[in-house]
Amino acid sequence: MSRLILALDVYERSRALKIARDTRDFLWGIKINWPLILGSGIGIIRELKEKTGLPIIADLKLADIPNTHRLIAKKVFEEGANYIITHGFVGRDSVKAVMELGETILVVEMSHPGAEEFIQPAADRLIDLANDLMPFGVIAPATRPERVRYIREKLSREIRILTPGVGAQGGRAKEALKAGADYIIVGRSIYSAENPREAARNLWGETNAEG
C-alpha cells in the first residue's frame, strides 16, 4: 500500500491529468490546491478522480465563518473530493461545518518557516481540538520531524498525520514516517521532475523500504 500523496500544484488541466495518470500506480491519493482549481476549474476534481480512481484531497485551507465553510464544502464534496483541508484557528464551529458534510483534515502545523510565528505556538490547542472533533487527519510538517513526533504523541491514534514539505522544502520522507507520519505529501519533487513517474516510483520505494 502506498503512503505517498501527490501535491499537484500546477495550473494546466492537461499537464495535471498527464502527471496524475503517469504517477497513480505509486500514490495513495492526490492533493490539489488553489492553483489547479483556479487554472483548470473545479471540475478538475471529478476528472482526476475518474481518471485515476484515487482519493482526492481539496487543500483549500478554509479559514472563514461556518456558513461560508458550508457553502464551499458542499460544492467541493459534490464535485467528488474525498477530503477537505481546513484551518482550526477559526474555531470548532467552522471546522464542524465542514465535518458535517464530509471527511476533514485539520491543519495543526504547516511546513514553511513562517509557521513557527503563529501556528506552532497554537499547536497544542489545535491538537486538543482535533482530539475532540476526530477528523480524518491532521497536517504536520515533514520539515520538522521533531514536531511530527510531538504531535503524534499527543494526538489520538485514530487520527492520521499527513506531512507536507518533503523534497523541495527540505523534508525527508523516511524521517517523517519514523517520527509518526502516516502519509507523505510531495509536490515539486514529482511534478517538476523530468520524469514524474520515475520520481514517484523512487519516493514510493523510499516510503515502503524497511528500516
Secondary structure, 3 states (H helix, E strand, C coil): CCCEEEECCCCCHHHHHHHHHHHHHHCCEEEECHHHHHHHCCCHHHHHHHHHCCCEEEEEEECCCHHHHHHHHHHHHHCCCCEEEEECCCCHHHHHHHHCCCEEEEECCCCCCCHHHHCHHHHHHHHHHHHHHCCCEEECCCCCHHHHHHHHHHCCCCCEEEECCECCCCECHHHHHHHCCCEEEECHHHHCCCCHHHHHHHHHHHHHCCC
